[in-house]
Amino acid sequence: MKHILSAALTAALAATVAAVLANAAHAGTAISPADKQLRYTGRIDVADPAAPVISWPATAIAGNFTGTSLSVTLDDERGQNYFGVVIDGRAATPLILQAAKGSKTYQVATGLAPGRHSFRIVKRTEGEEGATVLRGFELDDGATLLAPPPRPARRIEVFGDSITSGMGNEAPFNGDDAVKRDKNADMSYAAIAARSLGAELHMTSQSGIGVMISWFPFTMPDFYDQLSAVGDNDTRWDFGRWTPDVVVVNLMQNDSWLIGRDHKLQPEPDEAQRIDAYARLVRRIRALYPKAYIVCALGSMDATRAGSPWPGYVRAAVERMRKEDGDRRIDTLFFPYTGYGAHPRVFQHQENGERLAAFVRKKMGW
């Protein structure tokens, strides 16, 4: 009996060792988020470099790697965020990844040909869907990260609302704007213009936000300087970390609804107060970025409809800054209202993105 037990134990031990060796043979290569070969874009909380916190729309991580597969581990706050994953530059066919609540590993590429590959992972959704902690990547056993893609020399930051964030832009033409999967910041006019210009983008936007009033208890003057995009909070972005060449401000659509249409802000600001509020915000931005070219935009929803007074408020604020501050690096750009009542869809964003890119090229000589 002793001999039989010893043989059984030996066989079991041999099987265990074989399994361990087999698993080791197929073990992947773990990549820390702190790896210097990764390229990050956007306002990211890197207080812990090994666990960066991603919250703003259009925030992205890019890299080059060897091997045949790629996995990413995300730790999502609410299970409401969507990410787009582009492998080897195939932007027309991204993988759309919904992050489950909590920490989970997702295989985002498999069966690739051996050799060099690239990836880009971008947050499609906003701070209102919560934050996501990047826990790391995994490559094939023996695979490595390569030098990252070059960072664009040009920089553009866009302060905006749901239009900038791409709310509903991938929804059917007559579909619901509020489906989270159909929100794609990476296909908003801001992201399209940045790519056309070869510029790195920071998207400082939030659906429903306004200059004087929002659909919630905070406004862009409360929100624009935060490190975290998750609601109104006490985090502070270090503006010295990243300075744009061009700033676009596309706000007042929500003010036009909540003040001009619904009369929700009481006592209701008169025209002079509306111009003052807008000018104060833009002057704050100018103080942060004294050399940037500022484009005060509006549209393409009904705030720019025929007869709307809201473009006039933007224009008056800009004229004031030119006259009183001697600001010559500021202008206006209005995206026309097409009569479509919902949030703009991708094809409309493409038109407005190219309109913005052409305007910036002319002003900046790019």
DAPE-V881214 format. One record per residue. N is the residue number from 0. RES is the residue in three letters. D_FIRST is the distance of its C-alpha to the first C-alpha in Angstrom with 2 decimals. Layout:
N:RES:D_FIRST + N:RES:D_FIRST
This chain:
0:MET:0.00 + 1:LYS:3.79 + 2:HIS:5.36 + 3:ILE:5.04 + 4:LEU:6.22 + 5:SER:8.53 + 6:ALA:9.87 + 7:ALA:10.57 + 8:LEU:12.19 + 9:THR:14.11 + 10:ALA:15.34 + 11:ALA:16.47 + 12:LEU:18.18 + 13:ALA:19.86 + 14:ALA:21.10 + 15:THR:22.48 + 16:VAL:24.23 + 17:ALA:25.66 + 18:ALA:26.98 + 19:VAL:28.56 + 20:LEU:30.15 + 21:ALA:31.41 + 22:ASN:32.92 + 23:ALA:34.46 + 24:ALA:35.98 + 25:HIS:37.63 + 26:ALA:38.53 + 27:GLY:42.20 + 28:THR:44.82 + 29:ALA:45.87 + 30:ILE:49.63 + 31:SER:51.05 + 32:PRO:54.22 + 33:ALA:55.80 + 34:ASP:55.58 + 35:LYS:59.11 + 36:GLN:58.82 + 37:LEU:59.07 + 38:ARG:62.57 + 39:TYR:63.33 + 40:THR:66.49 + 41:GLY:67.87 + 42:ARG:67.95 + 43:ILE:64.36 + 44:ASP:63.09 + 45:VAL:61.41 + 46:ALA:61.22 + 47:ASP:57.52 + 48:PRO:57.58 + 49:ALA:53.86 + 50:ALA:54.51 + 51:PRO:58.00 + 52:VAL:59.42 + 53:ILE:61.24 + 54:SER:63.72 + 55:TRP:66.98 + 56:PRO:67.58 + 57:ALA:67.51 + 58:THR:65.36 + 59:ALA:63.45 + 60:ILE:60.77 + 61:ALA:60.98 + 62:GLY:59.22 + 63:ASN:58.47 + 64:PHE:55.00 + 65:THR:53.07 + 66:GLY:50.20 + 67:THR:49.72 + 68:SER:48.97 + 69:LEU:49.98 + 70:SER:48.63 + 71:VAL:50.36 + 72:THR:49.17 + 73:LEU:51.81 + 74:ASP:51.83 + 75:ASP:54.55 + 76:GLU:56.36 + 77:ARG:57.19 + 78:GLY:55.75 + 79:GLN:59.29 + 80:ASN:59.80 + 81:TYR:60.04 + 82:PHE:59.81 + 83:GLY:60.98 + 84:VAL:58.91 + 85:VAL:60.73 + 86:ILE:58.87 + 87:ASP:60.90 + 88:GLY:64.18 + 89:ARG:63.86 + 90:ALA:65.73 + 91:ALA:66.85 + 92:THR:63.30 + 93:PRO:61.51 + 94:LEU:58.19 + 95:ILE:58.99 + 96:LEU:56.24 + 97:GLN:56.14 + 98:ALA:54.31 + 99:ALA:52.09 + 100:LYS:52.37 + 101:GLY:50.09 + 102:SER:48.19 + 103:LYS:47.07 + 104:THR:46.56 + 105:TYR:48.56 + 106:GLN:48.29 + 107:VAL:51.96 + 108:ALA:51.79 + 109:THR:49.35 + 110:GLY:49.66 + 111:LEU:52.49 + 112:ALA:53.47 + 113:PRO:52.21 + 114:GLY:54.83 + 115:ARG:57.12 + 116:HIS:57.49 + 117:SER:59.23 + 118:PHE:58.71 + 119:ARG:60.86 + 120:ILE:59.72 + 121:VAL:62.60 + 122:LYS:62.85 + 123:ARG:64.78 + 124:THR:65.12 + 125:GLU:66.78 + 126:GLY:66.32 + 127:GLU:66.74 + 128:GLU:63.34 + 129:GLY:61.80 + 130:ALA:60.36 + 131:THR:57.36 + 132:VAL:55.36 + 133:LEU:54.20 + 134:ARG:50.69 + 135:GLY:50.31 + 136:PHE:49.74 + 137:GLU:46.95 + 138:LEU:47.53 + 139:ASP:45.35 + 140:ASP:43.10 + 141:GLY:45.53 + 142:ALA:48.60 + 143:THR:51.35 + 144:LEU:54.40 + 145:LEU:57.67 + 146:ALA:61.06 + 147:PRO:62.21 + 148:PRO:65.11 + 149:PRO:68.45 + 150:ARG:69.79 + 151:PRO:73.13 + 152:ALA:76.13 + 153:ARG:77.90 + 154:ARG:76.97 + 155:ILE:77.91 + 156:GLU:77.15 + 157:VAL:77.89 + 158:PHE:78.41 + 159:GLY:78.26 + 160:ASP:77.13 + 161:SER:75.36 + 162:ILE:77.39 + 163:THR:76.16 + 164:SER:72.55 + 165:GLY:72.61 + 166:MET:72.27 + 167:GLY:71.92 + 168:ASN:72.87 + 169:GLU:70.24 + 170:ALA:70.95 + 171:PRO:72.82 + 172:PHE:76.57 + 173:ASN:77.02 + 174:GLY:73.61 + 175:ASP:72.47 + 176:ASP:72.83 + 177:ALA:70.15 + 178:VAL:66.92 + 179:LYS:64.94 + 180:ARG:63.49 + 181:ASP:67.09 + 182:LYS:68.05 + 183:ASN:67.94 + 184:ALA:69.55 + 185:ASP:68.90 + 186:MET:71.38 + 187:SER:74.08 + 188:TYR:77.49 + 189:ALA:76.61 + 190:ALA:73.55 + 191:ILE:75.40 + 192:ALA:78.36 + 193:ALA:76.20 + 194:ARG:74.51 + 195:SER:77.91 + 196:LEU:79.23 + 197:GLY:76.23 + 198:ALA:75.82 + 199:GLU:72.94 + 200:LEU:73.02 + 201:HIS:72.48 + 202:MET:72.77 + 203:THR:73.78 + 204:SER:74.07 + 205:GLN:73.19 + 206:SER:73.97 + 207:GLY:76.62 + 208:ILE:77.95 + 209:GLY:81.64 + 210:VAL:84.04 + 211:MET:85.63 + 212:ILE:83.31 + 213:SER:79.94 + 214:TRP:78.00 + 215:PHE:76.12 + 216:PRO:77.32 + 217:PHE:77.43 + 218:THR:79.46 + 219:MET:79.26 + 220:PRO:81.11 + 221:ASP:78.21 + 222:PHE:75.52 + 223:TYR:76.62 + 224:ASP:75.46 + 225:GLN:71.90 + 226:LEU:68.77 + 227:SER:66.78 + 228:ALA:68.10 + 229:VAL:66.31 + 230:GLY:69.27 + 231:ASP:71.78 + 232:ASN:70.10 + 233:ASP:70.88 + 234:THR:69.21 + 235:ARG:71.63 + 236:TRP:71.63 + 237:ASP:72.83 + 238:PHE:75.63 + 239:GLY:75.71 + 240:ARG:72.43 + 241:TRP:73.97 + 242:THR:77.63 + 243:PRO:78.80 + 244:ASP:81.77 + 245:VAL:82.53 + 246:VAL:82.04 + 247:VAL:82.43 + 248:VAL:83.06 + 249:ASN:82.78 + 250:LEU:83.23 + 251:MET:85.57 + 252:GLN:84.34 + 253:ASN:82.76 + 254:ASP:85.82 + 255:SER:87.98 + 256:TRP:86.10 + 257:LEU:85.60 + 258:ILE:89.07 + 259:GLY:91.31 + 260:ARG:89.94 + 261:ASP:88.25 + 262:HIS:90.21 + 263:LYS:87.11 + 264:LEU:88.23 + 265:GLN:90.91 + 266:PRO:93.40 + 267:GLU:93.37 + 268:PRO:93.98 + 269:ASP:97.15 + 270:GLU:97.45 + 271:ALA:98.14 + 272:GLN:95.08 + 273:ARG:92.87 + 274:ILE:94.15 + 275:ASP:93.70 + 276:ALA:90.06 + 277:TYR:89.21 + 278:ALA:91.14 + 279:ARG:89.37 + 280:LEU:85.95 + 281:VAL:87.05 + 282:ARG:88.69 + 283:ARG:85.42 + 284:ILE:83.74 + 285:ARG:86.64 + 286:ALA:86.30 + 287:LEU:82.66 + 288:TYR:83.47 + 289:PRO:87.04 + 290:LYS:86.94 + 291:ALA:85.19 + 292:TYR:87.07 + 293:ILE:86.76 + 294:VAL:86.98 + 295:CYS:87.74 + 296:ALA:86.62 + 297:LEU:86.58 + 298:GLY:85.33 + 299:SER:84.49 + 300:MET:84.42 + 301:ASP:87.51 + 302:ALA:88.54 + 303:THR:90.30 + 304:ARG:91.88 + 305:ALA:95.61 + 306:GLY:97.54 + 307:SER:94.63 + 308:PRO:95.80 + 309:TRP:92.44 + 310:PRO:92.96 + 311:GLY:96.23 + 312:TYR:94.50 + 313:VAL:92.23 + 314:ARG:95.22 + 315:ALA:97.28 + 316:ALA:94.56 + 317:VAL:94.30 + 318:GLU:98.09 + 319:ARG:98.15 + 320:MET:95.65 + 321:ARG:97.69 + 322:LYS:100.91 + 323:GLU:99.90 + 324:ASP:97.10 + 325:GLY:98.39 + 326:ASP:95.06 + 327:ARG:95.50 + 328:ARG:91.85 + 329:ILE:91.39 + 330:ASP:92.11 + 331:THR:91.39 + 332:LEU:89.68 + 333:PHE:89.58 + 334:PHE:87.27 + 335:PRO:89.27 + 336:TYR:88.30 + 337:THR:87.86 + 338:GLY:88.10 + 339:TYR:84.39 + 340:GLY:83.46 + 341:ALA:79.73 + 342:HIS:78.03 + 343:PRO:78.65 + 344:ARG:76.24 + 345:VAL:74.97 + 346:PHE:77.98 + 347:GLN:80.29 + 348:HIS:78.28 + 349:GLN:78.61 + 350:GLU:82.38 + 351:ASN:82.61 + 352:GLY:80.23 + 353:GLU:82.45 + 354:ARG:85.53 + 355:LEU:84.14 + 356:ALA:83.07 + 357:ALA:86.56 + 358:PHE:88.18 + 359:VAL:86.08 + 360:ARG:86.70 + 361:LYS:90.42 + 362:LYS:90.43 + 363:MET:88.06 + 364:GLY:89.02 + 365:TRP:85.40
